[in-house]
Amino acid sequence: MGGSVSCCISPGESPKIFRREVELEDCPITTAEDVSEDTGTYLQHISDRELPDELAQESNPSDHPRASTLFLNKSQTDVREKRKSNYLNHAMSPGILTKKFSSCSTIFLDDSTVSQPNLKSTIKCVTLAIYYHIKNRDSNRSVEIFDEKQHPLSRDKVPDDYAVVDPEHKLIYRFIRTLFSSAQLTAECAIVTLVYLERLLTYAEMDICPCNWKRIVLGAILLASKVWDDQAVWNVDYCQILKEMTVEDMNEMERHFLELLQFNINVPGSVYAKYYFDLRSLADNNNLSFPLEPLSNKRAQKLEAISRLCEGKYKDLGKPGVRRSLSVDNMAGIKSSQAVLS
């Protein structure tokens, strides 16, 4: 079997003689520039093959760092109106400035960083992003599994106008804050929740609207907590928070969520950072300030120590020949380092 020859070739001859002998000049060398992406002569690196075109980048902000986040785009109309109103009010009555600014003698910093965001402020920003998604939605496209009337979260009767009246910002905040407080989730989980939510809207071509926002947010939190946290919250634990929801319904919703995401739960570090800073921009545009504190000597030493740890961690990523994508998992090391220093 191992040494036998195919029946198409005589035993006395070697298969090598059937290869056409050509001169070296007849075989031109093919370079990467001469070969298109459709041909198999030039083997690309996997990261190059996965680079989308410009249209894909625009429609998939949860996958690619160069694409603009959906929530920031949807908030621009309201932000422009608020800026115009604030300008007119300030021109008529300047009033007293309440925002703190750094000076030569004092530097004000908040305690929120990309690797260790402030929990309360991050939840407020994520809530505001979801609020703008609902308020400035293009249509009411939905999926049956997320419809609250078809799959209620409680035994209370769903109002007849549940699909028409937009929820207030405070209502969305209370719902998310209750889940995060009861399940003891982190601020990073809130950011990943928003990434999964926008990925669902893009992949499934649907909208988050009054009839489905609770179940979509719940599904995104459920998935984000399992991906980010080392000790994930089980589905049955969420049923203890939402006491009238069954485990079977929770499992079915999670399965549909994953299918609509095409089982793409990867969140690159560049995408995570983009969402973090866009959330900060959203907060700044809506006068939602992070808590500021004067920079003390002790805190400055901690920041310097954290910077050194980060510099050493990512020094190897910049070496030639090392191709490595930064994912959310890489940020866990920085998070643990900050916990040791604090």
Secondary structure, DSSP 8 states (H G I E B T S, - for coil): --S---TTS-TTS-GGGGS----GGGS----TTTS-TT-SSS---HHHHT---HHHHHH-TTT-TTS--HHHHHTHHHHHHHHHHHHHHHHH------S----SS--EEES--SSS--HHHHHHHHHHHHHHHHHT-S-----GGG-TTTS-SSSS---TTTTTS---HHHHHHHHHHHHHHHT--HHHHHHHHHHHHHHHHHTT----TTTHHHHHHHHHHHHHHHH-SS---HHHHHHHSTTS-HHHHHHHHHHHHHHTTT----BHHHHHHHHHHHHHHHHHTT----EEE--HHHHHHHHHHHHHHHHHHTGGGSTT-----BHHHHHHHHHHHHHH-
